Structure formats: structure tokens, C-alpha cells
Amino acid sequence: MSPDDPQTDSRFRRRSVPAVVFVVASLVILAVAFWLALRGSGNDTVVSGDGTGGPGALVTTSPADTRSVTSTSSTEVTTSSSSTSTSSTEPVRQGLFTGRLATPVRLLDEPGGRPSGLRLDRGSILGLTGEVSETGGTVFWEAVSDGVNRWVPADVLRTRTTPFEGRPCRRADSIVESPVGYSPATSAEGADGVLAVETYRQGGCVRLVVLFGTGTGAALSPAAGLPDGLEVVDHGGPVSIRLPDGIANYWPTQAMLAAGPAYVVAARDEGGSALGIEVDPGRAAVSVSFLANPARVVVDLVPEAGADPPVVGDGVVIDSATVARVHEGGGGPLLIEGYSRPTAGIGLAVMRSAPAADAATGSGEPATVVWGDGNSGRNARRPWFSYTTLVPGPDWSRFSITVDGLAPGRYEAYVGLADDEPEETGVGAYLPFEVSGG
């Protein structure tokens, strides 16, 4: 039978149709898988440490090496198996992302309403719809529970918008030696508040996520775009997220989050109006990403091997740069810096000789030194000193203390809150160090 025979051609067509359908179906499946992979990994804008160690597309905008990047309309949403994502302007009733309960709780039938449903244990994972409401000064998130929508107070919930499972750590290869700042492009949909702060740790990577919101009261919701005036500054590991003046903050300013060696606090500036979020894991390679829908800053930090971590105590953090300085030893004035939250903005510092090997912390003999206060300029010569923070009040604020007149030997500096007895209360932080001769 010749190739031109109609029967041969007919049989060929009957055999080829299923093959064509199979090929088309395979291409469709591959396209859908590719789309889901993009959705899960985040088609975002990375402005440092783009995963290959090289910088992203950066534009220098000031002599201070502040860099800006044009934001895209990208979206990254980490979802559960039953979740869906929609436009930020539409109500979301299914699970948009998840949250973990920090304490046992019964969900509420409405914001500020009565508890309903089963009591959920600490650590329970909830699907969150993205609906938020502020009632009586308290923020509530809408959750999916037993197939219905209920509400949970934000202070018992830890949102999980960007875990490592949905977005792997972005590892930068190098550590900057001088501060570098990054700012996103903004739009008319820019945020005007901070909804939540998240931390994650996996292997040698620490992640900080700041989730932004917009609106007030019942109209409060995750924002689509980032706020105007936002800047992220990499100090070679410690990172400052500087927020614009007057931005609303729904994350408790007296809270502290820990992720391995790192701590995260929300600190006020000298004027008391601007809020900054500080994270310090020690010297680290830093990658900064700006994400939209919902608006987030994602900072991935990979601490250097053997890096000095900060000293973290109740109400006081001595930063990693101070710890690195005291490990260098040597004479001359010692600079002790960090963050604390004394109620009236006045804290207590004490200098002692190091305790004996088998003695308790804080049991050494008082040592008379010359104190200085970098915030107020006051000086004093005695074993104790009342230092000041930049902003009075219970919020976290920066302190800066100088110590001079130390003879060679081993010491222990205590930084705490005013009127606290360090041996009895456990409030504050201790910094052991040694001054070498010569």
C-alpha cells in the first residue's frame, strides 16, 4: 500500500491524535508546575545577596551608599494545602498563609467577641485568611477553624508568611565592611503600618520578616506595597530596618524575638517618633528582599563561623560589636552599647571584678572606674553608674556607655534597669571581659 493510500493516511491520523493530546497535556502540566514553583519561591526583588553571591540590579542614590531598587508587581504567598490567593483588594476567606499559637487559646466568634470552638494548644498551626481588624486597641486575625472563620488576638499569634519551606534561604557570599542601605520603590498602595514581625532559623541561616499593613480599625489589612521612606541598612551582620516617621506599629514594642544567636527588637529613635526594627546575629552575610502582596521585607542572615553573638538579658541587649571589642582586649576606654527598655529611660550599670571560678555571676568585688554616657555626656567615677537611653519610656532604645580607668585584670560589667539589684532580680545582662597590660 502506497504512502498516498487514503487508508494508510486514515490509520496514521487515528494513531497520531492521542499522541498529540498527550503532548499538549504534558506541556500544560509542565506550565502549571512552573507557575506553582514561581509562586512558591517568590518572584520578588532581591537587592543584595541574590543567591549567587553577586549583587542584584542596584542603583546608587546617595554618597552614603544608599541603594534603591524598582519594585515589581510580584507576589509571593506561602500557602497550605487548602489555601488560595487573591488580589489584595478582594476579601480572602480561605487560608492565605499560616500562624502558630504562642499560648493556648479558644478562638473568638468576632473581633473582641466571645470564645467559641475548641481550645487550641500552644504551637497549633492555623490558616489565616489575611483579614485583620483592630478593636479597642487590640489587633485580631481571622483564622480558618473547623471549616468556619473565627478570630484570634495578634498577641498570641506568630504569623508565618515566609517560612523556609516555601522560600529557601538566600545566602550572600560576602560580608560588607561598611554600612550599605537599600530602599524599595513604592506606589500609591504603600503601607502605613507594621502588622507583624517573624523570625525563622534553619541550619546556619536566620530569617527576619516584617509584614506591613494599611488602614485602621475594621479596615486594617495586609498592605499590597511597601511604605514610602523605608530603608534597610546592613551593618555587616547587624541590620536596621528604618521605618518612616509616624508609621503605625501593631507589633508590641516591648517584645523581643530570638532566632538562634540573633535577637530582634523594635526601637525608637532620638526623637521618639520613628520606629526601627533591629536584628543582630553578629557578623553575617546579609540578603535583603522586598516582596509585595502582601508587602514584606525579608532579610536572610548567615552568621560568620565563630562570630561573636550579642549578650541577651531580660530587658537589656549588649550588641555583638561590643562583645567583639572586649574580646580584642587591650587598654583604653571601653565602649559598651546596645538596647534596653528602662521604664523612665534611666538604667543601671555596675562594674565588678570577675567572680571566682566557682562563684555566681555578679559576686565579684566592686571596681571603681570612670563612666561616661554617650547619650547625655555625663561622667562619674565610682563602681556604678546611671546611664540614659535615647528615649524615655518602656520601649526599647539605644544606650552607649564608656568605661575608662581599668587596671589590667578580669572584670564583669552589668547593664540593667534602674533600681534593680542584679544579684537578686536576674534582670539585665552581664559582660565578662579582660583588660591586658601594656
C-alpha positions in Angstrom: 0.0 0.0 0.0 1.5 3.3 -1.0 2.1 6.2 1.3 -0.6 8.2 -0.5 -3.2 5.5 0.1 -6.2 7.0 1.9 -6.5 4.1 4.3 -2.9 4.4 5.3 -3.4 8.1 5.9 -6.5 7.5 7.9 -4.8 5.0 10.2 -1.9 7.3 10.7 -4.3 10.1 11.8 -6.2 7.9 14.2 -2.9 6.9 15.9 -1.5 10.4 16.0 -4.4 12.2 17.7 -3.9 10.6 21.1 -0.2 11.3 20.9 -0.9 15.0 20.2 -3.3 15.1 23.1 -0.7 13.5 25.3 2.0 16.1 24.3 -0.4 19.0 24.8 -1.4 17.7 28.2 2.2 17.3 29.2 3.0 20.8 28.2 0.1 22.1 30.2 1.2 20.1 33.3 4.7 21.5 33.0 3.4 25.0 32.6 1.3 24.7 35.7 4.1 23.2 37.7 6.4 26.0 36.6 3.8 28.6 37.7 3.4 27.0 41.1 7.2 26.9 41.5 7.4 30.6 40.8 4.6 31.2 43.2 6.2 29.3 46.0 9.7 30.7 45.5 8.6 34.3 45.1 9.0 36.3 42.0 10.4 39.1 44.2 13.0 41.8 44.1 16.3 40.9 45.7 18.6 43.8 46.3 21.6 42.1 48.0 22.9 38.5 48.1 20.9 37.3 45.1 21.6 33.7 45.9 24.8 33.6 43.8 26.8 35.9 45.9 26.6 38.8 43.5 24.6 42.0 43.9 21.3 42.4 42.3 20.3 45.3 40.0 21.3 48.2 42.2 21.3 52.0 41.7 23.4 54.2 44.0 21.3 57.2 45.0 23.5 59.0 47.6 27.1 59.3 48.7 26.2 57.3 51.8 25.9 54.2 49.6 22.1 54.1 50.0 20.7 52.0 47.2 17.3 51.7 45.7 15.6 49.1 43.6 12.5 49.3 41.4 9.8 47.1 42.9 7.8 44.8 40.7 4.2 43.7 40.9 5.5 40.3 42.1 3.6 38.2 44.5 4.8 35.5 46.9 2.3 33.7 49.1 3.1 30.7 51.1 0.0 28.6 51.3 -1.3 25.5 53.0 -2.9 22.6 51.1 -6.4 24.3 51.3 -5.2 27.8 50.6 -5.8 30.2 47.8 -4.5 33.7 46.9 -6.5 36.6 45.5 -6.0 40.2 44.7 -5.2 42.3 47.8 -8.4 44.4 47.2 -10.7 41.4 47.4 -11.8 39.7 50.7 -9.9 36.5 51.3 -11.9 33.8 53.2 -9.7 30.8 52.8 -6.1 30.2 54.2 -3.8 32.8 52.6 -0.9 31.9 54.9 -0.5 30.4 58.4 0.1 31.3 62.0 1.4 29.5 65.1 -0.2 30.0 68.5 2.2 31.2 71.2 -0.2 30.3 74.0 -3.3 28.0 74.4 -6.4 29.9 73.3 -10.0 29.5 72.2 -10.8 31.4 69.0 -13.4 34.2 69.1 -16.6 34.4 67.1 -15.8 38.0 66.2 -13.1 40.6 66.9 -13.2 41.2 70.7 -16.1 38.8 70.9 -16.8 35.6 72.9 -14.6 32.5 72.7 -16.1 29.7 70.6 -15.0 26.3 69.4 -12.4 24.0 70.9 -9.5 25.1 73.0 -6.3 25.0 70.8 -2.9 24.1 72.3 0.3 26.2 72.1 2.1 25.5 68.9 -1.1 24.8 66.9 -1.0 25.9 63.3 -3.9 28.0 61.9 -4.8 29.0 58.4 -5.1 32.8 58.2 -7.3 34.5 55.7 -5.5 37.8 55.6 -8.4 39.6 57.2 -7.4 41.8 60.1 -9.3 44.0 62.5 -8.4 46.5 65.2 -10.8 46.7 68.1 -10.2 48.5 71.4 -6.5 48.9 70.6 -6.1 45.1 70.0 -5.5 43.6 66.6 -7.3 40.4 65.6 -6.6 38.0 62.7 -9.2 35.9 61.0 -8.5 32.2 61.0 -10.0 29.1 59.4 -11.0 26.6 62.1 -13.3 23.6 61.6 -14.4 24.9 58.2 -15.6 28.3 59.6 -14.0 31.7 60.1 -13.1 32.7 63.6 -10.7 35.3 65.1 -7.6 35.2 67.2 -5.8 38.0 69.1 -2.5 39.0 67.4 -0.6 38.9 70.7 -1.0 35.1 71.0 -0.3 34.5 67.3 3.0 34.3 65.4 2.3 34.8 61.7 4.2 32.6 59.2 4.0 34.3 55.8 7.5 33.4 54.5 8.9 30.2 56.1 11.9 28.4 54.6 9.7 25.6 53.3 8.2 28.0 50.8 11.2 30.2 50.2 14.8 28.8 50.7 17.4 30.9 52.4 19.1 33.5 50.1 22.8 33.2 51.0 25.1 36.1 50.2 28.8 35.1 49.8 30.4 38.2 51.4 30.0 40.4 54.5 30.0 44.2 53.9 32.7 46.2 55.7 30.8 49.5 55.8 27.1 50.2 56.1 25.0 49.7 53.0 21.4 50.9 52.8 18.6 49.6 50.5 15.2 51.2 49.7 12.4 49.8 47.6 10.3 51.7 45.1 6.8 52.5 46.4 3.4 53.1 45.0 0.1 54.6 45.9 -0.8 51.3 47.6 2.1 51.8 50.1 1.8 50.5 53.7 1.3 52.8 56.7 1.8 50.3 59.5 3.7 47.2 60.7 1.4 44.2 61.2 3.8 41.6 62.4 7.5 40.6 62.8 8.6 37.0 62.2 11.8 35.1 62.8 13.0 31.7 61.5 16.1 29.6 61.8 17.3 26.8 59.6 20.8 25.4 59.6 23.1 28.4 59.5 20.5 30.8 58.2 18.5 33.3 60.3 15.5 35.0 58.7 13.7 38.2 59.7 10.4 39.1 58.1 8.5 42.3 58.6 4.9 42.2 57.4 3.2 45.6 56.6 -0.4 46.7 56.8 -2.6 49.5 55.8 -5.8 51.1 57.2 -7.3 51.2 60.7 -10.0 49.6 62.7 -12.1 47.1 60.8 -10.5 48.3 57.6 -7.0 47.2 58.7 -5.4 44.7 56.3 -2.1 43.5 54.9 -0.7 46.1 52.5 0.0 45.4 48.8 3.0 47.7 48.6 5.8 48.9 50.9 5.8 52.2 52.7 7.5 55.3 51.4 10.6 56.2 53.3 11.5 52.6 54.2 15.3 51.8 54.4 17.1 48.6 55.3 20.7 49.1 56.4 23.2 46.3 56.6 26.0 47.0 59.1 27.9 43.8 58.3 25.6 41.5 60.0 23.5 43.6 62.4 20.6 45.1 60.3 18.5 48.1 60.9 15.1 48.4 59.3 14.3 52.1 59.4 10.7 53.0 59.2 9.2 56.4 58.2 8.0 58.8 60.9 4.5 58.3 62.1 4.1 54.7 60.8 1.6 52.8 62.9 3.0 49.8 64.8 0.8 46.8 65.7 3.7 44.7 66.9 4.4 45.2 70.6 7.4 47.4 71.1 8.4 45.8 74.4 8.6 42.4 72.8 11.8 40.6 71.8 12.1 37.7 69.3 15.1 35.3 69.3 16.3 33.2 66.4 19.4 31.3 67.4 22.2 33.8 68.2 20.1 36.7 66.9 17.6 39.0 68.7 15.0 41.3 67.2 13.7 44.4 68.9 11.6 47.5 67.8 13.5 50.6 69.0 12.6 54.3 69.0 15.0 56.9 67.6 16.2 60.0 69.5 13.0 62.0 68.7 10.8 59.1 69.8 8.6 59.2 66.7 10.4 57.0 64.2 10.5 53.2 64.8 13.3 50.9 63.8 13.5 47.1 63.9 16.9 45.8 64.8 18.3 42.4 64.3 21.8 41.3 65.4 23.3 37.8 64.9 26.9 39.0 64.9 29.0 39.4 61.8 27.0 37.9 58.9 26.4 37.9 55.2 23.1 39.6 54.5 20.5 39.3 51.7 17.6 41.7 51.6 14.4 41.1 49.6 11.4 43.4 49.1 8.1 41.4 48.4 4.6 42.6 47.5 1.1 41.2 48.0 1.4 41.1 51.0 4.1 43.7 51.5 7.1 42.3 53.3 10.8 42.9 53.9 12.7 39.6 54.1 16.2 39.6 55.5 18.3 36.4 55.4 21.4 36.4 57.6 24.2 33.8 57.5 26.5 34.4 60.6 30.2 34.1 60.1 31.7 31.0 61.7 32.9 31.9 65.2 31.2 35.3 65.1 30.6 36.9 68.5 26.9 36.9 69.3 25.2 39.6 71.3 24.6 39.2 75.1 20.8 39.0 75.6 19.2 39.5 79.1 15.8 40.4 80.4 15.2 44.0 79.2 18.8 44.5 78.0 20.8 43.5 74.9 24.6 44.2 74.7 25.3 44.2 70.9 27.7 41.9 69.1 30.1 44.7 68.2 30.7 45.4 71.9 31.3 41.7 72.5 33.8 41.6 69.7 35.6 44.7 71.1 36.1 43.3 74.5 37.4 40.0 73.1 40.2 42.0 71.5 41.3 43.1 74.9 43.8 46.0 75.3 43.6 49.1 77.4 41.9 52.5 76.8 38.2 53.4 77.1 35.8 50.5 76.6 32.6 51.3 74.7 29.5 49.3 75.8 26.5 49.7 73.5 23.1 48.0 72.9 19.4 48.3 73.6 17.4 48.4 76.8 14.0 49.5 78.0 14.1 51.0 81.5 10.7 52.5 82.4 12.0 56.0 82.8 14.8 55.9 80.3 17.5 55.6 83.0 19.3 52.3 83.5 21.8 51.0 85.9 25.4 49.9 85.1 27.8 48.2 87.6 31.5 47.3 87.3 33.0 44.4 89.3 36.0 42.2 89.3 35.3 38.8 87.7 33.8 36.3 90.1 35.9 33.3 91.3 35.7 30.2 89.2 33.1 28.5 91.4 31.2 31.7 92.4 28.0 33.1 91.0 27.7 35.7 88.3 27.6 39.2 89.9 29.5 38.2 93.0 32.8 39.9 92.3 34.1 42.9 94.2 33.0 46.4 93.1 35.6 48.2 90.9 35.9 51.9 90.7 36.1 53.2 87.1 35.4 56.4 85.2 32.0 56.2 83.5 30.7 58.2 80.6 27.3 58.4 78.9 27.3 58.7 75.1 23.7 59.9 75.2 23.8 62.6 77.9 27.6 63.4 78.1 27.6 62.8 81.9 30.7 61.4 83.6 31.3 59.8 87.1 34.0 57.9 89.0 32.6 55.1 91.1 31.6 51.4 90.8 28.1 52.1 89.5 26.5 54.5 87.0 23.0 55.6 85.9 23.1 55.6 82.2 20.4 57.1 79.9 18.7 55.7 76.8 17.8 57.8 73.7 14.1 57.8 74.5 12.5 57.7 78.0 9.7 55.1 78.5 9.2 51.4 78.3 10.1 51.0 74.6 13.5 49.7 73.5 16.0 52.4 72.9 19.8 52.6 72.3 22.3 53.1 75.1 26.0 54.0 74.9 28.3 53.8 77.9 32.1 54.4 78.1 34.3 52.9 80.8 37.9 54.1 81.5 40.5 53.8 84.2 40.5 50.0 84.2 43.7 48.3 85.5 44.8 45.1 83.9 42.7 42.2 85.0 39.4 40.3 84.6 36.1 42.1 85.0 32.4 41.7 84.7 30.2 44.6 83.6 26.5 44.6 84.4 24.0 46.6 82.4 20.4 46.5 83.8 17.4 48.6 84.6 17.2 51.4 87.2 16.7 50.3 90.8 17.2 46.6 90.1 19.6 44.6 92.2 21.4 42.4 89.7 22.2 39.5 92.0 18.5 39.2 93.1 16.3 40.0 90.1 18.0 38.4 87.2 17.1 41.5 85.1 19.8 42.8 82.7 22.9 41.3 81.1 26.5 40.6 82.2 29.5 41.2 80.0 32.7 39.4 81.1 36.0 40.8 79.7 39.7 41.1 80.4 42.0 44.1 80.2 45.5 43.2 79.2 48.6 45.0 80.4 50.7 47.3 78.4 
